Amino acid sequence: MPWMQAAATEAQIFESACHEGNYGLTGILSGARAMERDGVAGSK
């Protein structure tokens, strides 16, 4: 399914695959948002 970009932004889009046992995604994304907020560069 194609993802449509709603607004002009440089932000990354993260896919959230829906399956059992995918409990870590919330923590991964909240950690990434905290790094962005604190101005810490993450690895790409």
C-alpha positions in Angstrom: 0.0 0.0 0.0 1.6 3.4 -1.0 1.9 6.0 1.8 0.9 9.5 0.8 2.8 12.3 2.4 0.3 14.7 4.0 2.6 17.7 4.3 6.0 18.9 3.1 8.4 17.6 5.8 11.9 16.1 6.1 10.8 13.8 8.8 11.3 10.0 8.4 8.2 7.8 8.1 8.3 4.6 10.1 6.3 1.6 9.2 4.4 -0.2 11.9 3.8 -3.7 10.8 0.9 -5.2 12.7 1.7 -8.6 14.0 1.7 -10.4 17.3 4.8 -9.8 19.4 5.6 -6.4 18.0 5.9 -4.8 21.4 9.2 -3.0 21.0 8.1 -0.5 18.3 6.5 1.9 20.8 9.8 2.1 22.8 11.9 2.4 19.6 9.8 5.3 18.3 9.6 7.1 21.6 13.4 6.8 22.0 13.9 8.2 18.5 11.5 11.1 19.3 13.4 11.8 22.5 16.7 11.9 20.6 15.2 14.3 18.0 13.9 16.5 20.9 17.3 16.5 22.6 19.2 17.2 19.3 21.1 13.9 19.4 22.1 12.6 16.0 21.1 8.9 15.5 22.7 6.4 13.3 21.2 5.8 9.8 
